[in-house]
Amino acid sequence: MSASHTPRGRTPRRMSRRRTALAAGAAAAALVLSGCGDGGAADGASANTGFVPGTGGIDVAKKGSRTAAPELAGETVDGKHADLADLRGKVVVINVWGSWCAPCRAEMPHLVKVANDTEDEGVSFLGINARDPNIAPAKQFEKEFEVPYPSLYDPVGKLMLRFPKGSLNPKAIPSTVIVDRDGKIAARALKPLGEDELRETLEPLIAEK
């Protein structure tokens, strides 16, 4: 008789599946909570996707090979209404954030500074507040950082799923997607951004005609 045994009602195969599922769930949770992810590698950047992974963690797509941004509209954190379509003709910085997210708090002062500085250059900002089941912390977050632009309230992450698969879509929190004046996705960062790198990414898009 073997010394090893399996607990009653649990076969080795069932236990293995359970351990695999738990490990996968933990890995996915860690990805979102840490704000870390290699979006370029996951999307398989090539001629088929039309974008090139940047060395600084910012992926860019050349004009002529960009994917149209999805429809993004709805109620904002402050109870108003916002629609990406209303910003057509401007360069739009879309930032996905959560009040519970430490990297989001770290990058927000940089986003606010650039938003205020580039408004007269034809740049608009639009936030997507994700995974905040209670809106009160999201409101406090906007108040604390004096966020000058609206954020769509997206407690279950539906808006993130509207971005075309295989495009420069947001896949972590925080993520930042930049849309050109024609309403097409031109750049993406799957990490918290600093002021200088955001400005460097915006400058060629502001100069586009």
TORKOL-4160 file (C-alpha; in steps of 0.2 Angstrom, whole numbers, padded with zeros to 4 digits, m for minus):
209
<pt num="1" X="0000" Y="0000" Z="0000"/>
<pt num="2" X="0007" Y="0017" Z="m0005"/>
<pt num="3" X="0010" Y="0030" Z="0009"/>
<pt num="4" X="0004" Y="0044" Z="m0002"/>
<pt num="5" X="m0015" Y="0047" Z="m0004"/>
<pt num="6" X="m0027" Y="0059" Z="m0012"/>
<pt num="7" X="m0040" Y="0068" Z="m0001"/>
<pt num="8" X="m0058" Y="0060" Z="m0003"/>
<pt num="9" X="m0068" Y="0068" Z="m0017"/>
<pt num="10" X="m0053" Y="0076" Z="m0025"/>
<pt num="11" X="m0044" Y="0067" Z="m0040"/>
<pt num="12" X="m0026" Y="0072" Z="m0044"/>
<pt num="13" X="m0033" Y="0079" Z="m0061"/>
<pt num="14" X="m0046" Y="0090" Z="m0052"/>
<pt num="15" X="m0033" Y="0097" Z="m0040"/>
<pt num="16" X="m0021" Y="0101" Z="m0054"/>
<pt num="17" X="m0034" Y="0110" Z="m0063"/>
<pt num="18" X="m0039" Y="0120" Z="m0047"/>
<pt num="19" X="m0021" Y="0124" Z="m0044"/>
<pt num="20" X="m0019" Y="0130" Z="m0062"/>
<pt num="21" X="m0034" Y="0141" Z="m0061"/>
<pt num="22" X="m0029" Y="0149" Z="m0045"/>
<pt num="23" X="m0012" Y="0153" Z="m0052"/>
<pt num="24" X="m0019" Y="0160" Z="m0068"/>
<pt num="25" X="m0031" Y="0171" Z="m0058"/>
<pt num="26" X="m0017" Y="0177" Z="m0046"/>
<pt num="27" X="m0006" Y="0181" Z="m0061"/>
<pt num="28" X="m0020" Y="0191" Z="m0069"/>
<pt num="29" X="m0024" Y="0201" Z="m0053"/>
<pt num="30" X="m0005" Y="0205" Z="m0051"/>
<pt num="31" X="m0004" Y="0211" Z="m0069"/>
<pt num="32" X="m0019" Y="0224" Z="m0066"/>
<pt num="33" X="m0014" Y="0229" Z="m0048"/>
<pt num="34" X="0004" Y="0232" Z="m0052"/>
<pt num="35" X="0001" Y="0241" Z="m0068"/>
<pt num="36" X="0014" Y="0231" Z="m0077"/>
<pt num="37" X="0012" Y="0223" Z="m0094"/>
<pt num="38" X="0021" Y="0220" Z="m0111"/>
<pt num="39" X="0008" Y="0226" Z="m0122"/>
<pt num="40" X="0019" Y="0226" Z="m0138"/>
<pt num="41" X="0024" Y="0208" Z="m0135"/>
<pt num="42" X="0006" Y="0202" Z="m0131"/>
<pt num="43" X="m0001" Y="0210" Z="m0147"/>
<pt num="44" X="0013" Y="0203" Z="m0158"/>
<pt num="45" X="0019" Y="0220" Z="m0166"/>
<pt num="46" X="0022" Y="0217" Z="m0184"/>
<pt num="47" X="0016" Y="0223" Z="m0201"/>
<pt num="48" X="m0001" Y="0216" Z="m0197"/>
<pt num="49" X="m0004" Y="0227" Z="m0182"/>
<pt num="50" X="0003" Y="0243" Z="m0189"/>
<pt num="51" X="0013" Y="0248" Z="m0174"/>
<pt num="52" X="0030" Y="0247" Z="m0167"/>
<pt num="53" X="0034" Y="0244" Z="m0149"/>
<pt num="54" X="0044" Y="0258" Z="m0142"/>
<pt num="55" X="0060" Y="0256" Z="m0131"/>
<pt num="56" X="0053" Y="0266" Z="m0118"/>
<pt num="57" X="0037" Y="0256" Z="m0116"/>
<pt num="58" X="0027" Y="0268" Z="m0128"/>
<pt num="59" X="0020" Y="0259" Z="m0143"/>
<pt num="60" X="0017" Y="0270" Z="m0159"/>
<pt num="61" X="0008" Y="0268" Z="m0175"/>
<pt num="62" X="0013" Y="0278" Z="m0191"/>
<pt num="63" X="0000" Y="0289" Z="m0200"/>
<pt num="64" X="m0009" Y="0278" Z="m0213"/>
<pt num="65" X="m0008" Y="0262" Z="m0202"/>
<pt num="66" X="m0018" Y="0267" Z="m0187"/>
<pt num="67" X="m0034" Y="0259" Z="m0181"/>
<pt num="68" X="m0050" Y="0269" Z="m0178"/>
<pt num="69" X="m0054" Y="0272" Z="m0159"/>
<pt num="70" X="m0070" Y="0265" Z="m0153"/>
<pt num="71" X="m0085" Y="0274" Z="m0147"/>
<pt num="72" X="m0082" Y="0280" Z="m0130"/>
<pt num="73" X="m0097" Y="0289" Z="m0122"/>
<pt num="74" X="m0106" Y="0289" Z="m0105"/>
<pt num="75" X="m0108" Y="0297" Z="m0088"/>
<pt num="76" X="m0093" Y="0305" Z="m0080"/>
<pt num="77" X="m0087" Y="0304" Z="m0062"/>
<pt num="78" X="m0094" Y="0321" Z="m0059"/>
<pt num="79" X="m0111" Y="0316" Z="m0065"/>
<pt num="80" X="m0110" Y="0324" Z="m0082"/>
<pt num="81" X="m0109" Y="0317" Z="m0100"/>
<pt num="82" X="m0093" Y="0315" Z="m0111"/>
<pt num="83" X="m0091" Y="0308" Z="m0128"/>
<pt num="84" X="m0075" Y="0305" Z="m0137"/>
<pt num="85" X="m0083" Y="0309" Z="m0154"/>
<pt num="86" X="m0086" Y="0327" Z="m0148"/>
<pt num="87" X="m0067" Y="0329" Z="m0148"/>
<pt num="88" X="m0064" Y="0325" Z="m0166"/>
<pt num="89" X="m0051" Y="0336" Z="m0174"/>
<pt num="90" X="m0041" Y="0337" Z="m0158"/>
<pt num="91" X="m0027" Y="0326" Z="m0152"/>
<pt num="92" X="m0035" Y="0316" Z="m0137"/>
<pt num="93" X="m0025" Y="0308" Z="m0123"/>
<pt num="94" X="m0036" Y="0294" Z="m0115"/>
<pt num="95" X="m0030" Y="0289" Z="m0098"/>
<pt num="96" X="m0037" Y="0273" Z="m0089"/>
<pt num="97" X="m0035" Y="0275" Z="m0070"/>
<pt num="98" X="m0042" Y="0269" Z="m0054"/>
<pt num="99" X="m0042" Y="0278" Z="m0037"/>
<pt num="100" X="m0036" Y="0262" Z="m0029"/>
<pt num="101" X="m0021" Y="0261" Z="m0041"/>
<pt num="102" X="m0004" Y="0268" Z="m0034"/>
<pt num="103" X="0004" Y="0270" Z="m0051"/>
<pt num="104" X="m0011" Y="0280" Z="m0056"/>
<pt num="105" X="m0008" Y="0292" Z="m0041"/>
<pt num="106" X="0010" Y="0294" Z="m0046"/>
<pt num="107" X="0007" Y="0299" Z="m0064"/>
<pt num="108" X="m0008" Y="0310" Z="m0062"/>
<pt num="109" X="0001" Y="0326" Z="m0057"/>
<pt num="110" X="0011" Y="0324" Z="m0074"/>
<pt num="111" X="m0005" Y="0321" Z="m0084"/>
<pt num="112" X="m0014" Y="0336" Z="m0075"/>
<pt num="113" X="0002" Y="0348" Z="m0079"/>
<pt num="114" X="0002" Y="0342" Z="m0098"/>
<pt num="115" X="m0017" Y="0344" Z="m0100"/>
<pt num="116" X="m0016" Y="0362" Z="m0093"/>
<pt num="117" X="m0001" Y="0366" Z="m0104"/>
<pt num="118" X="m0007" Y="0359" Z="m0120"/>
<pt num="119" X="m0025" Y="0364" Z="m0121"/>
<pt num="120" X="m0021" Y="0379" Z="m0132"/>
<pt num="121" X="m0012" Y="0367" Z="m0144"/>
<pt num="122" X="m0027" Y="0357" Z="m0149"/>
<pt num="123" X="m0025" Y="0343" Z="m0136"/>
<pt num="124" X="m0039" Y="0337" Z="m0125"/>
<pt num="125" X="m0039" Y="0324" Z="m0111"/>
<pt num="126" X="m0052" Y="0311" Z="m0107"/>
<pt num="127" X="m0051" Y="0299" Z="m0092"/>
<pt num="128" X="m0058" Y="0282" Z="m0090"/>
<pt num="129" X="m0061" Y="0278" Z="m0072"/>
<pt num="130" X="m0060" Y="0259" Z="m0071"/>
<pt num="131" X="m0064" Y="0246" Z="m0057"/>
<pt num="132" X="m0070" Y="0258" Z="m0044"/>
<pt num="133" X="m0087" Y="0250" Z="m0039"/>
<pt num="134" X="m0090" Y="0265" Z="m0027"/>
<pt num="135" X="m0089" Y="0282" Z="m0036"/>
<pt num="136" X="m0085" Y="0291" Z="m0020"/>
<pt num="137" X="m0066" Y="0287" Z="m0020"/>
<pt num="138" X="m0065" Y="0292" Z="m0039"/>
<pt num="139" X="m0073" Y="0309" Z="m0035"/>
<pt num="140" X="m0061" Y="0312" Z="m0021"/>
<pt num="141" X="m0046" Y="0307" Z="m0032"/>
<pt num="142" X="m0051" Y="0320" Z="m0045"/>
<pt num="143" X="m0053" Y="0333" Z="m0032"/>
<pt num="144" X="m0037" Y="0329" Z="m0023"/>
<pt num="145" X="m0027" Y="0330" Z="m0040"/>
<pt num="146" X="m0037" Y="0344" Z="m0047"/>
<pt num="147" X="m0040" Y="0335" Z="m0063"/>
<pt num="148" X="m0046" Y="0348" Z="m0076"/>
<pt num="149" X="m0054" Y="0335" Z="m0088"/>
<pt num="150" X="m0069" Y="0323" Z="m0087"/>
<pt num="151" X="m0067" Y="0304" Z="m0084"/>
<pt num="152" X="m0080" Y="0292" Z="m0090"/>
<pt num="153" X="m0086" Y="0281" Z="m0075"/>
<pt num="154" X="m0083" Y="0263" Z="m0080"/>
<pt num="155" X="m0084" Y="0252" Z="m0064"/>
<pt num="156" X="m0084" Y="0235" Z="m0073"/>
<pt num="157" X="m0071" Y="0239" Z="m0087"/>
<pt num="158" X="m0083" Y="0238" Z="m0102"/>
<pt num="159" X="m0075" Y="0253" Z="m0111"/>
<pt num="160" X="m0058" Y="0245" Z="m0111"/>
<pt num="161" X="m0065" Y="0230" Z="m0120"/>
<pt num="162" X="m0072" Y="0241" Z="m0134"/>
<pt num="163" X="m0055" Y="0244" Z="m0141"/>
<pt num="164" X="m0051" Y="0233" Z="m0156"/>
<pt num="165" X="m0042" Y="0217" Z="m0152"/>
<pt num="166" X="m0024" Y="0218" Z="m0159"/>
<pt num="167" X="m0024" Y="0237" Z="m0159"/>
<pt num="168" X="m0015" Y="0249" Z="m0147"/>
<pt num="169" X="m0028" Y="0245" Z="m0134"/>
<pt num="170" X="m0027" Y="0248" Z="m0116"/>
<pt num="171" X="m0024" Y="0232" Z="m0106"/>
<pt num="172" X="m0018" Y="0237" Z="m0089"/>
<pt num="173" X="m0021" Y="0250" Z="m0076"/>
<pt num="174" X="m0014" Y="0263" Z="m0079"/>
<pt num="175" X="m0014" Y="0264" Z="m0098"/>
<pt num="176" X="m0014" Y="0279" Z="m0109"/>
<pt num="177" X="m0020" Y="0279" Z="m0127"/>
<pt num="178" X="m0017" Y="0294" Z="m0138"/>
<pt num="179" X="m0029" Y="0297" Z="m0153"/>
<pt num="180" X="m0025" Y="0308" Z="m0167"/>
<pt num="181" X="m0035" Y="0322" Z="m0175"/>
<pt num="182" X="m0044" Y="0309" Z="m0187"/>
<pt num="183" X="m0050" Y="0299" Z="m0172"/>
<pt num="184" X="m0037" Y="0285" Z="m0174"/>
<pt num="185" X="m0026" Y="0277" Z="m0161"/>
<pt num="186" X="m0008" Y="0284" Z="m0163"/>
<pt num="187" X="0001" Y="0278" Z="m0147"/>
<pt num="188" X="m0001" Y="0268" Z="m0131"/>
<pt num="189" X="0008" Y="0266" Z="m0115"/>
<pt num="190" X="0005" Y="0252" Z="m0103"/>
<pt num="191" X="0013" Y="0260" Z="m0088"/>
<pt num="192" X="0013" Y="0276" Z="m0078"/>
<pt num="193" X="0019" Y="0291" Z="m0088"/>
<pt num="194" X="0031" Y="0305" Z="m0084"/>
<pt num="195" X="0028" Y="0323" Z="m0090"/>
<pt num="196" X="0043" Y="0323" Z="m0102"/>
<pt num="197" X="0039" Y="0307" Z="m0111"/>
<pt num="198" X="0021" Y="0312" Z="m0113"/>
<pt num="199" X="0026" Y="0328" Z="m0121"/>
<pt num="200" X="0038" Y="0319" Z="m0132"/>
<pt num="201" X="0025" Y="0308" Z="m0138"/>
<pt num="202" X="0012" Y="0322" Z="m0141"/>
<pt num="203" X="0024" Y="0334" Z="m0150"/>
<pt num="204" X="0024" Y="0325" Z="m0167"/>
<pt num="205" X="0005" Y="0322" Z="m0166"/>
<pt num="206" X="0002" Y="0340" Z="m0162"/>
<pt num="207" X="0013" Y="0344" Z="m0178"/>
<pt num="208" X="0003" Y="0333" Z="m0189"/>
<pt num="209" X="m0008" Y="0341" Z="m0202"/>
